[in-house]
Amino acid sequence: MQSHFNEYLDKFMFSRRYLRNWSKRLSNDLEKKDIVYYLHYWYVRYLRGKTNSRLNVYRYFFEESDFSDVLTDKTWWQEGHFHEGQRTEFLKALKAVGMEKMKSIFKALLHSVGYDVYRINRHRLVLIAAGPDYQSLLEEYSTRLMKFGLTKAHYACGPLLFGNGWINIDRQAACLDSTESYVSMDLTAKHPFPSNHFSFSFAEDFLEHLTQEESLLFLSEAFRCLKTGGVLRLSFPGLKGILQRHYQGSGYEGAALGREEAFTMWDHKHFFCEESLSLVARHIGFSDIQFLSYGTSTHEELRKLDTRSDQQDLNIYVELTK
């Protein structure tokens, strides 16, 4: 009895974590095979491999949650709500529907609540949150890009808006004098732009504000959205310049002062050097890497875009070709 009830509570925990926009309360009909039932079954079978242990479940409900969210009464004690035949019945139904069709239904249901499913290997899948509005935003922005001929992406633009075919992107909800060529989005999330669209993209003094894992997400998405042969230009403080400018002393005091000047004061989180950026870029799939100087480029569209002339001894200027 306890193991069956533990599985039921684990289904509630799954619903609370992944289906936040749905009702938190599970059906009192514990034999009801609703959408949550099937999603939880596939989550346990293909992603986690087993239900949560009793200890983890009890910790969750006694330390983090409230039993009042689970049931309105004690109907789960009624005879017949838990029995081994349920699993057999489900497997029979699954065989009748067909495994491949069930997989497509499962993926569609997860996609409808903002998750994409990716296979890591034969035995493991992973859920990636794209946001519940991703599909609608993708359609909206794809239409806008085509309508206004926006073929270049200006990432983390701040108040500086480019015209002449540039789409300007930043996280803030609204931008002064914003137009149809400005969109607000989280650049560390999945970008709501079509693959293989942009001919050029640009970001100045942005990478240093991301953690290493966030920068990998951003660079991967920027790569996906570029056309083959498209170029991403980056300008950002490099590790070598940071050390030379801000880490003058070798002792603790010098390192503490460097931390304040290079990280804390500007909310910087991570600095690439030329070697580490090259390693990451090639791993992502960029075919060519060119380190340049301030304002220079072999592409007319990317010349004279840099604005921080006082950081020329500090910044790395690089163009990555897909």
C-alpha positions as CSV (number, residue, x, y, z in Angstrom):
1,M,0.0,0.0,0.0
2,Q,2.8,2.4,0.9
3,S,4.6,1.9,-2.3
4,H,1.5,2.6,-4.4
5,F,0.8,5.8,-2.4
6,N,4.4,6.8,-2.8
7,E,4.0,6.5,-6.6
8,Y,0.9,8.6,-6.4
9,L,2.6,11.4,-4.5
10,D,5.6,11.2,-6.9
11,K,3.1,11.9,-9.7
12,F,2.0,15.0,-7.8
13,M,5.6,16.2,-7.4
14,F,6.1,15.7,-11.2
15,S,3.0,17.8,-11.9
16,R,4.1,20.5,-9.5
17,R,7.6,20.7,-11.2
18,Y,6.8,20.4,-14.9
19,L,3.2,21.3,-15.3
20,R,3.0,24.5,-13.3
21,N,0.3,26.0,-15.5
22,W,-2.0,23.1,-14.9
23,S,-4.1,22.5,-11.7
24,K,-2.0,21.5,-8.8
25,R,-4.6,19.1,-7.4
26,L,-4.7,15.6,-8.7
27,S,-7.9,13.8,-9.5
28,N,-9.5,12.0,-6.6
29,D,-10.2,9.2,-9.0
30,L,-6.8,7.6,-8.5
31,E,-7.4,5.0,-11.3
32,K,-8.1,7.8,-13.8
33,K,-5.6,7.6,-16.7
34,D,-5.5,11.3,-17.5
35,I,-2.7,13.3,-19.3
36,V,-0.7,13.7,-16.1
37,Y,-0.8,9.9,-15.6
38,Y,0.7,9.2,-19.0
39,L,3.2,12.0,-18.9
40,H,4.5,10.9,-15.5
41,Y,4.7,7.3,-16.7
42,W,6.9,8.2,-19.6
43,Y,8.9,10.6,-17.5
44,V,9.8,7.9,-15.0
45,R,10.4,5.2,-17.6
46,Y,12.6,7.1,-20.1
47,L,14.1,10.0,-18.1
48,R,14.5,9.2,-14.5
49,G,14.2,5.4,-14.6
50,K,12.4,5.1,-11.2
51,T,10.0,6.9,-8.9
52,N,11.4,9.0,-6.1
53,S,12.4,7.2,-2.9
54,R,10.0,7.4,0.0
55,L,12.5,9.5,1.9
56,N,12.6,12.1,-0.9
57,V,8.9,12.1,-1.1
58,Y,8.4,12.5,2.6
59,R,11.0,15.3,2.8
60,Y,9.2,17.1,0.0
61,F,5.7,17.0,1.6
62,F,6.8,17.6,5.1
63,E,9.5,20.2,4.5
64,E,8.5,22.0,1.3
65,S,4.9,21.5,0.6
66,D,1.5,20.9,2.2
67,F,-0.7,17.8,2.0
68,S,-3.7,20.0,1.4
69,D,-2.5,20.5,-2.1
70,V,-2.8,16.8,-2.9
71,L,-6.2,15.6,-1.9
72,T,-9.5,17.0,-0.8
73,D,-10.3,13.9,1.2
74,K,-9.1,10.4,2.0
75,T,-10.5,8.7,-1.1
76,W,-7.1,7.2,-1.7
77,W,-7.8,4.7,1.1
78,Q,-10.9,3.3,-0.7
79,E,-10.5,-0.3,-1.7
80,G,-9.4,-0.9,-5.3
81,H,-7.7,2.4,-6.0
82,F,-4.2,0.7,-6.1
83,H,-3.6,-2.6,-7.6
84,E,-1.0,-4.3,-9.7
85,G,-3.4,-4.8,-12.6
86,Q,-3.2,-1.1,-13.5
87,R,0.3,-1.5,-14.9
88,T,-0.7,-4.5,-17.0
89,E,-3.8,-2.7,-18.3
90,F,-1.7,0.3,-19.3
91,L,0.9,-1.8,-21.2
92,K,-1.9,-3.6,-23.1
93,A,-3.4,-0.2,-24.0
94,L,0.1,1.0,-25.1
95,K,0.6,-2.0,-27.3
96,A,-2.7,-1.4,-28.9
97,V,-2.0,2.2,-29.7
98,G,1.6,1.6,-30.9
99,M,4.8,2.7,-29.3
100,E,5.8,5.2,-32.0
101,K,2.4,6.9,-31.9
102,M,2.5,7.0,-28.1
103,K,6.0,8.7,-28.3
104,S,4.7,11.3,-30.6
105,I,1.7,12.0,-28.3
106,F,4.0,12.2,-25.3
107,K,6.3,14.7,-27.1
108,A,3.4,16.8,-28.3
109,L,2.0,17.0,-24.8
110,L,5.3,18.1,-23.3
111,H,5.8,20.6,-26.2
112,S,2.4,22.1,-25.4
113,V,3.5,23.0,-21.9
114,G,6.9,24.4,-23.0
115,Y,9.3,21.4,-23.1
116,D,11.2,19.7,-25.9
117,V,12.5,16.2,-25.6
118,Y,15.9,15.2,-26.8
119,R,17.6,11.8,-26.8
120,I,21.0,11.6,-25.3
121,N,21.5,7.9,-25.8
122,R,19.5,4.7,-26.1
123,H,18.5,4.8,-22.5
124,R,18.2,8.4,-21.6
125,L,16.1,11.4,-22.7
126,V,16.3,15.0,-21.5
127,L,13.6,17.7,-21.1
128,I,14.6,21.1,-22.3
129,A,12.4,24.0,-21.3
130,A,11.8,26.3,-24.2
131,G,9.1,28.3,-22.4
132,P,5.4,27.9,-22.9
133,D,5.2,30.7,-25.4
134,Y,8.1,29.6,-27.6
135,Q,6.2,28.3,-30.5
136,S,3.9,31.4,-30.8
137,L,6.9,33.7,-30.5
138,L,8.8,31.7,-33.1
139,E,5.9,32.2,-35.6
140,E,5.5,35.9,-34.7
141,Y,9.2,36.7,-35.0
142,S,9.7,34.6,-38.1
143,T,6.9,36.6,-39.8
144,R,8.5,39.9,-38.6
145,L,11.9,39.0,-39.9
146,M,10.6,38.1,-43.4
147,K,8.2,41.1,-43.5
148,F,10.8,43.7,-42.7
149,G,13.8,42.0,-44.3
150,L,15.7,41.6,-41.0
151,T,18.7,39.4,-41.8
152,K,21.2,40.6,-39.2
153,A,21.0,40.1,-35.4
154,H,22.2,42.7,-32.8
155,Y,22.4,40.8,-29.5
156,A,22.3,42.6,-26.2
157,C,21.8,45.9,-28.0
158,G,20.9,48.0,-25.0
159,P,19.7,51.5,-26.1
160,L,21.8,51.3,-29.3
161,L,19.5,50.3,-32.1
162,F,20.8,49.4,-35.5
163,G,18.8,49.9,-38.7
164,N,19.2,48.8,-42.3
165,G,18.2,45.1,-41.8
166,W,19.2,44.6,-38.2
167,I,16.9,43.0,-35.6
168,N,17.9,44.4,-32.1
169,I,17.5,42.1,-29.2
170,D,17.8,42.6,-25.4
171,R,16.3,41.3,-22.2
172,Q,14.6,44.5,-21.1
173,A,10.8,44.5,-21.6
174,A,10.7,47.8,-23.5
175,C,13.3,49.9,-25.3
176,L,13.2,53.7,-25.8
177,D,12.2,54.5,-29.4
178,S,11.7,50.8,-30.0
179,T,10.3,49.8,-33.4
180,E,9.4,46.6,-35.2
181,S,13.2,45.8,-35.3
182,Y,13.4,45.4,-31.6
183,V,12.4,42.3,-29.5
184,S,12.8,41.5,-25.9
185,M,14.0,38.0,-24.9
186,D,16.4,36.0,-22.7
187,L,19.5,35.3,-24.8
188,T,20.4,32.4,-22.6
189,A,17.1,30.6,-23.5
190,K,16.2,29.0,-26.8
191,H,16.0,31.9,-29.3
192,P,12.6,32.2,-31.0
193,F,14.2,32.6,-34.4
194,P,14.3,30.2,-37.3
195,S,17.4,28.2,-38.0
196,N,19.8,29.2,-40.8
197,H,18.3,32.7,-41.1
198,F,20.9,35.5,-40.2
199,S,23.7,36.5,-42.5
200,F,25.5,38.4,-39.8
201,S,25.2,38.9,-36.0
202,F,26.9,41.0,-33.5
203,A,27.3,41.3,-29.7
204,E,29.5,43.9,-27.9
205,D,30.4,43.6,-24.2
206,F,27.9,40.8,-23.5
207,L,29.8,37.5,-23.1
208,E,31.5,38.6,-19.9
209,H,28.0,39.0,-18.2
210,L,27.3,35.3,-18.7
211,T,28.4,32.3,-16.7
212,Q,30.4,29.8,-18.7
213,E,27.3,27.5,-19.1
214,E,25.2,30.5,-20.2
215,S,27.7,31.5,-22.8
216,L,27.7,28.0,-24.2
217,L,23.9,28.2,-24.6
218,F,24.0,31.6,-26.2
219,L,26.8,30.7,-28.7
220,S,25.0,27.5,-29.6
221,E,21.8,29.3,-30.4
222,A,23.6,32.1,-32.3
223,F,25.3,29.4,-34.4
224,R,21.9,27.7,-35.1
225,C,20.3,30.9,-36.3
226,L,23.2,31.8,-38.7
227,K,23.1,30.8,-42.3
228,T,25.9,28.5,-43.5
229,G,28.7,31.0,-44.2
230,G,27.1,33.6,-41.8
231,V,29.4,35.5,-39.4
232,L,29.0,36.2,-35.7
233,R,31.2,39.2,-34.5
234,L,32.0,39.4,-30.8
235,S,33.7,42.1,-28.8
236,F,34.3,41.5,-25.1
237,P,36.9,41.9,-22.4
238,G,39.4,39.0,-22.7
239,L,41.1,37.2,-19.8
240,K,44.6,38.4,-20.8
241,G,43.5,42.1,-20.8
242,I,41.6,41.7,-17.5
243,L,44.7,40.2,-15.8
244,Q,47.0,43.0,-17.1
245,R,44.6,45.8,-16.2
246,H,43.1,44.7,-12.9
247,Y,45.3,42.0,-11.3
248,Q,48.5,44.0,-10.6
249,G,49.5,42.2,-7.4
250,S,50.1,38.5,-6.9
251,G,49.0,38.3,-3.3
252,Y,45.5,38.0,-1.8
253,E,45.0,41.8,-1.6
254,G,45.8,42.2,-5.3
255,A,43.4,39.4,-6.2
256,A,40.7,40.8,-4.0
257,L,41.0,44.2,-5.6
258,G,41.0,42.6,-9.1
259,R,37.8,40.8,-8.2
260,E,36.1,44.0,-7.2
261,E,37.3,45.9,-10.3
262,A,36.9,43.2,-12.9
263,F,33.9,41.2,-11.6
264,T,31.8,42.8,-8.8
265,M,31.7,46.4,-10.0
266,W,30.4,45.5,-13.4
267,D,28.5,42.3,-12.7
268,H,30.9,40.3,-14.8
269,K,30.9,36.5,-14.4
270,H,33.4,34.9,-16.8
271,F,36.1,35.9,-19.2
272,F,37.2,33.9,-22.3
273,C,40.7,34.1,-23.7
274,E,41.4,33.5,-27.3
275,E,42.3,29.9,-26.8
276,S,39.2,29.0,-24.7
277,L,36.9,30.8,-27.1
278,S,38.5,29.0,-30.1
279,L,38.0,25.7,-28.3
280,V,34.3,26.4,-27.7
281,A,33.6,27.8,-31.1
282,R,35.1,24.8,-33.0
283,H,33.3,22.4,-30.7
284,I,30.0,24.1,-31.5
285,G,30.7,23.9,-35.2
286,F,32.1,27.2,-36.4
287,S,34.3,26.6,-39.4
288,D,36.5,29.7,-39.2
289,I,37.8,31.9,-36.4
290,Q,39.4,35.3,-37.1
291,F,40.8,37.6,-34.4
292,L,40.8,41.2,-35.5
293,S,41.2,44.7,-34.1
294,Y,38.8,47.4,-33.1
295,G,36.4,48.4,-35.8
296,T,38.0,46.3,-38.5
297,S,36.4,43.5,-40.5
298,T,36.6,41.8,-43.9
299,H,32.8,42.2,-44.1
300,E,31.4,45.7,-44.8
301,E,28.3,44.9,-42.6
302,L,30.5,44.3,-39.5
303,R,32.9,47.3,-39.8
304,K,32.9,50.1,-37.3
305,L,30.3,48.5,-35.1
306,D,32.5,48.5,-32.0
307,T,31.8,51.5,-29.7
308,R,34.2,51.0,-26.7
309,S,37.4,52.6,-28.0
310,D,38.7,52.9,-24.4
311,Q,38.8,49.1,-24.1
312,Q,41.0,48.3,-27.1
313,D,43.8,47.0,-24.8
314,L,41.2,45.0,-22.9
315,N,38.9,43.5,-25.5
316,I,39.0,40.6,-27.8
317,Y,37.6,41.2,-31.3
318,V,36.6,38.0,-33.1
319,E,34.5,36.9,-36.0
320,L,33.2,33.3,-36.1
321,T,32.0,31.9,-39.4
322,K,29.4,29.0,-39.6
